[in-house]
Structures are given as structure tokens and as C-alpha cells.
């Protein structure tokens, strides 16, 4: 796959004619849970494109809130659903009997990791219990987690000894609560109930992309911060520690993650595996600060 290297995020995509979409004979049907998030938004843009592997794709998009105006251009059948509500999830998602692939790219945030395990496990299980028994052609589930699989959740970052990179996918789990582990355990448990159903787990790092609805929208947040500093004539101070300012970091482009997840769906050699997914280069935060300074003056 080479779409990401052909044009970075923000480039104009091929226009999709609504009449053409309506007349397509779909080969695959995606259910994107978290369609208004950073990666969900990229999936909503990429899946319907004519050249996307596994297509033509019909796309259902699930999010808790009403459909935002910036998402309306994507040819997605939008479903407003609070997946933490089991009855609502059953009533809305059990009707999607034509789904062939699930992209689970959402999460819930609570004060403690134990609470995170509970709410995120509930949400994921609600979706799988609504879809798996009713979508008879369901073939693959993509679960997106992240690098905290290796370093632990925010709650414990300064309470445990940090692992030295590289973080390979086969590293043993840390001995502490982590909702990523909860999600994986539920995935393995539910997939085992349907013969032939496969899975993949995707672990990005700092996600760079676009979505006003994401708690992890770091690029937009930094741009707003830079604009405020310029408006007030204040120095744009780095909010982190000196070690972070000087060390190397990695990022994961939202479009690249989306394409990686689609690849795992359609490539027979990518089944039943976990994958790290990064841009393949490194940067320093002080370098990114220079870029922000040049852009916002």
C-alpha cells in the first residue's frame, strides 16, 4: 500500500459522487465505532474511496453524539449510539446484519484505570455481543489500542520502572491494570465463539490527525495554544520536562493508521496479530516547537 506516501494528510482526495456510491455493488461492509475520532475520521474518508483494497466498501459510522457538520461529506451511514448502554447498542447495532469488518477506534476516559477497564470493557463487549451473532458474514475485527500497552496507563507512569525501547509486540504485559489488556481479553474471548473470525490489534503512538471530538487531538491543541500565545504576545512555553524536550519521539499519522487497519483486514498474512504502527521516522519536540513558531509567528 502506498496511499499515505503518495500524499500526506490534508491533501485533496478524489471526489466521491453520491449517485455512484448509491449504485455500487459492495464487496465489504465496515462498522467504524468511533467515527468522529481522529482515526475514525480518516477511516470514514478512506474506506469509501474507489481504490481502497477490499472495496467497494459500504460504511456504517457509530458515535455517541449527533453527526457533526464537518463529518457530513463522508458517504457514511451515521448511527448515533451510546455504546455504554447495552440495550441501546443491541437495538441499533444488532440490525447491521451485513457487516463484514469492525473497526473499533474509540475509548472512554475515567479517573482511575480500574474504572477505565470497567467502562471500556463494557463498551467493547456491548458492540461485539450486538454484532457478532447477527452479522453472519463478519470476518475480521480491528482493535486499536496504543503504546501504553508497553509503558502502562497515565495513572501509573511515575509509579513503575519504565521499560527501555524498542517495544516489540511480543513483550509480556505489565503487572498492573490496563484497559488495553481488558479490551484484548474481550476480543480473544468473543472471536473464539465464531469460527473463521479473525482479529488484529493496532498500537500507534502519538496520533497526528484531525478531529474536534477527540481527547487526544494533540496537533489541534498545540495549534490553538500557539495562536493564543501569539494573540497575547506571550512566549510559547513547552509544558513538558527537559528530558522530553530533548529526546526522540515517534508519531503515527491518522491516515497511515487507517490504511494499516484496512491492510490488516484484507491481507491474509496479517490475521490474528498485534502490530505497532508509526510513521517510520523520529522527531524531537523542540523541533516541532520551531515548526509551530514558524507557522504562527
N, C-alpha and C positions, 0 to 999 in steps of 0.2 A: 504494500500500500504506500502511496506517495502523495496523497492529497495534501497532508499538512506541510510537506516540504515544497509543494507547488505554490502555496500561498498561505501566509500566516493569518491568524485570527484578525478579523476586521475587513478583509478583502471582500469585494462584492461577489456573491455566489450566483450561480446560474439561476435565473428566474424560473419559478415553477408555475406553469399555467394551471389554474384551478380546474378547468374543464378536462385537461389531460390527467390530473390527479383523480378526478371522479371516474374517469373511464378506464383506469388501469386495472389489469388483472394481477392482483397482488400475489407475490410469492411468499412473503413473510409478513408477520403482524407483530409489531413491537408494543409492549406496555412499558412506558417510561414513568417510573414512580419517582417524583421529584422533578417534574418537567420544567419548573420555573427556577431551579437551582443553576449553578454555574455549568456543570456538565450536562444536566438535563436540558438546558437551553441549547447547548451545542448538539446534543443528540436530536433535538427537535428540528434543528436546521439541516443536519447532515443526512439523517435517515431517509427523508423523502426525496433526496436528490436522485436523478435518473441513473447516475453511475455508481451509486452505493452498492457494494457487494451484498449479495443475498436478496437484493430487491427485484422488482419494486416492493417497497415497504409501505404498509398501512401503519399509522402510528396513533396509539392512544397515549395521552399525557395526563398524569394524575398529579394534582397539587391540592393543598388544603384550602387555599383562598380562591376568590373569584379570578377568572382569567385576566391577567394584566394586559393593557393595550399593546405593550411592546412585544408580546408573545403572539398576538393575533395573526400576524402574517405567516406564521408557520402552519402548513397544512396538517394539523394535528386535531384529532377528536378529543377535546379537552373534557376532563372529568373532575369536578370539584368534589373532593372526598377527604375526610379526616380519617386517615388510616389507623389512628389510635383508637377509633371507635369500631369495635368488631362488627356490630350489627350494620352500621353504615357501609363498612368495607364489603361485607358479604352481599348486601343488597345491590351495590353498584358494580363491584368487580366480578362477581360470580356470573354476571351476564356476558362477560367478554369471552365467549367460548372459542373465538377464532385466534386467540393469542398464541404465537409460536415462540416468542422470546420475551423475557422480562429483564429490564434494566433497572436495578434498584440503586438509585443515586441520591437518596435522601437520608436525613437523620434528625433526631430530636435532642435538645440540649437541656440538661437538668443540673442542679447544684452539685451533686455527688456522682461518682462513677457508678455506684450501686444503683442509683436512680436512673442513670443513663442506660445501664444494662437492662433494667426493667422496661423502660418506655420504648427503647429501640428494638428490643426483642419482641415486645408486644406488637409494634407496628409491622415489623417484617413478617412475623408469623401470621398476622391477620391477612396480609396480602397473599401469602403463599397458600393459606388454607382456603381463601376465596377463589384463587385462580387454578391451582394445580388439579383439583378434582374435576373441574368443569372445562378446562381448555385441553381437549384430548390430543391436539397436535403440538402442545408445548414441548419444546425440545431443549431449551437452554436458558439458564438463569445467570445473569451477570450481577455480581455483588461488588459494590465499590466501598472500600474502607480507606486505609491510608497508612502513613509512616508511623503513626502512634502504635501500630501493631508491634513495632520493634522497640520503641522508646517509652511506651506507657502513656496513659492519659494525662491531661493537664494537671489533674489533682495530685498526681504522684511524681511530677517531673523532678522536683528537688528532694524527693524522699528515697529515691533509688539510685544505684550506681549506673551511670549511663553506659550503654554498650558502645564499643568502638565500631565504626563502619569498616567495611561495607556491610549493609544489611541485606543478606541474601534471604530469599523467600522461604528457605527451609530452616531458618533459625527457630529454636524452641520458643514457646510462649513464655512471657514473663509470669511470675507467680503473684499476680495481683488482678483485681477486677479490671476488665476492659470490654467495653460493649462491642468492639470489633470481634472479639472471641465469641461473644454471645451470638452475634449475627452469623458467624461461620458455623457454629454448632447447630443452629437452627437450619441453616442452608443444607448441611450434610444430612441432617435428620429428615428433612422434608423431601429432598431429592431422592433419597433411598426408597421412598414409597412409590415412585413411578418408574417403571422400567424404561431405560433408554434416555432418561432425562439427564442432561449434563450441566456442569456449572463452571464458572470461572470467578476468581476474586482478583480485584484490581486495586493496587496500593499506590496512589500518587503521593507526591509531597506537597509543597506549597502550590496551590492551584491558581494559575493566572488565567482569567477569563472575564466574562461579563454576566452579571445577574444582580439586579437591585434587591432581589429577595433572599440573598444568601448571607448567612452569618460569617462566612469565610471569604468574603469578597475583598481580598486584601488590596488588589490593584486600584479598585474604585475608592476604597477608603484612603489610600495614600494620596491619590489624586485630589480628593476633597481636602485632605489635610494640607497639601501643598498650596491649593487655591486659597484656603483660609489664611495661611501664613503670608502669602503674597498680599492679600487684601489688607491684612492688619500690619504689614511691614515687620513681621516677626521672623526670627530665624527658624528654619525648619529643622528642629532638633530631632535626633534619632531617639526613639523611645526605648530601644533595647540596650543591652550591655555592650561593653567594648569588645568582648570576645566574639559576639555575634556580628558586630560591625566589620570585623577584620577577617572572619573565617569564610570559607567557601560554603555555598549553599546550592541547592538544586531546586528547580521549579518544574511544574507539569502543566503544559498548556491544555486548556479545557477541550479544544478541538482535537488535540492529539489523544487525550484520554478517551473521548467519544469514539474516535476511529479505532483505537486499540480495543475497546469493548466490542465494537462491531466485528473486528477481525476475529476475536475470540469466539464470537457466535457462529461464524461461517467457516472457520478453518478447522478441519478435523483433528489437527495436531495440537490445538490449543485447549482441548477439553480437560476438565477436572484438574485444573492447575491454578495456582496463585501467581500473580505477576506484579513486580514493581513496574511503575510506568513514570518515566521522567523524560525531559527534553533531550537528554544526552550531552548536556554541557553544564558548566558551573558558572556561578556569579558570586560577587560579594555585595553585601547590602550597601556598602559605601559607593560602589559603582552605580547601583540603582539610584542612590540618592543624587548622584551627579546628573543622571538622566532626568529625574524629576525636576531638578533645579533648572536644567536647560529648557525643559518643556514649559515650565510655569514661571520662569524668570524671577 
